[in-house]
Amino acid sequence: MASVVSGQLPAADRGALRIADRVVAKIAAQAAGEVLAHAPGADLVPRDAQPHASVSVRKDTARLRLALELGYPANLGALCATVRRHVTGRVEALTGMDVPEVAVEVERLHSAAARRKDEGRVE
């Protein structure tokens, strides 16, 4: 056991920090939103279409799944890769967890052509 200095235990012996899965998911969704706010076609995506995240945490490892809505046309592969890198970095930095996997699911594409078509309808 580590030596006790002035009646205090070393930090590692004082306890543990547990970060709830839903907190990790919120961090991931927020990080994805940081990238998507400045992505090409961001103005085509409705403001209420926020990224959603789910997470599976085992010990100090978090596996993430993101659901996104993106503007189109855009380089979807490059945009998803940028989101993956940013989310991985933010979750690792803020939680101290390893993030070996970030699965990105594009739920919907929003295009200018579809918006113009919808604006022309009268109901």
JOSULQUI-V591245 format. One record per residue. N is the residue number from 0. RES is the residue in one letter. PSI is psi in whole degrees, -180 to 180 (999 if undefined). OMEGA is omega in whole degrees, 0 to 359 (* if undefined). D_LAST is the distance of its C-alpha to the last C-alpha in Angstrom with 2 decimals. Layout:
N;RES;PSI;OMEGA;D_LAST / N;RES;PSI;OMEGA;D_LAST
This chain:
0;M;147;180;74.49 / 1;A;154;182;73.91 / 2;S;147;180;76.25 / 3;V;127;180;75.33 / 4;V;125;178;75.62 / 5;S;38;175;76.17 / 6;G;8;179;74.97 / 7;Q;143;175;71.49 / 8;L;152;174;70.16 / 9;P;154;185;68.72 / 10;A;-40;182;64.92 / 11;A;-23;182;64.59 / 12;D;-4;185;66.53 / 13;R;-22;182;64.66 / 14;G;-167;182;61.56 / 15;A;157;178;58.39 / 16;L;126;179;54.85 / 17;R;121;178;52.04 / 18;I;122;182;48.54 / 19;A;147;180;45.88 / 20;D;-40;182;43.59 / 21;R;-28;177;40.48 / 22;V;-43;177;42.00 / 23;V;-41;179;42.54 / 24;A;-40;179;38.93 / 25;K;-40;177;37.72 / 26;I;-44;181;40.05 / 27;A;-44;180;38.75 / 28;A;-41;178;35.05 / 29;Q;-43;180;35.95 / 30;A;-40;177;38.01 / 31;A;-42;178;35.23 / 32;G;-33;178;32.91 / 33;E;-40;180;35.69 / 34;V;-46;186;35.60 / 35;L;-24;179;31.84 / 36;A;-27;183;31.35 / 37;H;12;183;33.25 / 38;A;155;174;32.29 / 39;P;135;180;30.86 / 40;G;7;181;27.06 / 41;A;-30;180;27.09 / 42;D;-15;179;24.65 / 43;L;-19;184;21.98 / 44;V;129;178;22.35 / 45;P;147;183;20.50 / 46;R;-28;181;23.17 / 47;D;0;180;22.76 / 48;A;71;181;23.62 / 49;Q;151;176;27.33 / 50;P;146;176;29.98 / 51;H;144;181;31.30 / 52;A;146;169;34.92 / 53;S;155;188;37.18 / 54;V;149;172;40.93 / 55;S;116;182;44.03 / 56;V;129;174;47.18 / 57;R;115;184;50.69 / 58;K;-117;181;53.54 / 59;D;31;181;52.85 / 60;T;130;179;50.34 / 61;A;126;174;46.54 / 62;R;127;188;44.31 / 63;L;150;172;40.71 / 64;R;125;181;37.36 / 65;L;140;174;34.44 / 66;A;122;187;30.74 / 67;L;155;167;28.92 / 68;E;132;186;25.67 / 69;L;154;173;26.54 / 70;G;150;180;25.29 / 71;Y;138;12;25.78 / 72;P;146;176;27.77 / 73;A;161;175;30.75 / 74;N;92;188;34.06 / 75;L;-40;180;33.01 / 76;G;-45;180;36.58 / 77;A;-39;180;38.06 / 78;L;-43;178;35.41 / 79;C;-38;178;35.95 / 80;A;-40;178;39.71 / 81;T;-43;178;39.49 / 82;V;-46;180;37.56 / 83;R;-49;182;40.21 / 84;R;-46;183;43.10 / 85;H;-45;180;41.80 / 86;V;-44;178;40.91 / 87;T;-48;181;44.30 / 88;G;-45;182;46.14 / 89;R;-44;181;44.48 / 90;V;-43;178;44.89 / 91;E;-42;182;48.49 / 92;A;-40;185;49.32 / 93;L;-24;183;47.87 / 94;T;-20;184;48.96 / 95;G;8;180;51.98 / 96;M;153;173;50.63 / 97;D;138;180;50.80 / 98;V;89;183;47.44 / 99;P;-16;186;48.23 / 100;E;129;172;44.72 / 101;V;107;178;41.18 / 102;A;130;181;38.66 / 103;V;126;177;35.35 / 104;E;123;177;32.26 / 105;V;110;183;29.24 / 106;E;-32;184;26.29 / 107;R;144;173;23.55 / 108;L;136;179;23.49 / 109;H;124;181;21.04 / 110;S;158;178;21.09 / 111;A;-35;180;20.22 / 112;A;-42;179;18.92 / 113;A;-37;179;16.34 / 114;R;-44;179;15.31 / 115;R;-39;179;15.02 / 116;K;-44;180;12.96 / 117;D;-34;181;10.42 / 118;E;-26;182;10.54 / 119;G;-12;181;9.87 / 120;R;144;173;6.41 / 121;V;124;181;3.78 / 122;E;999;*;0.00
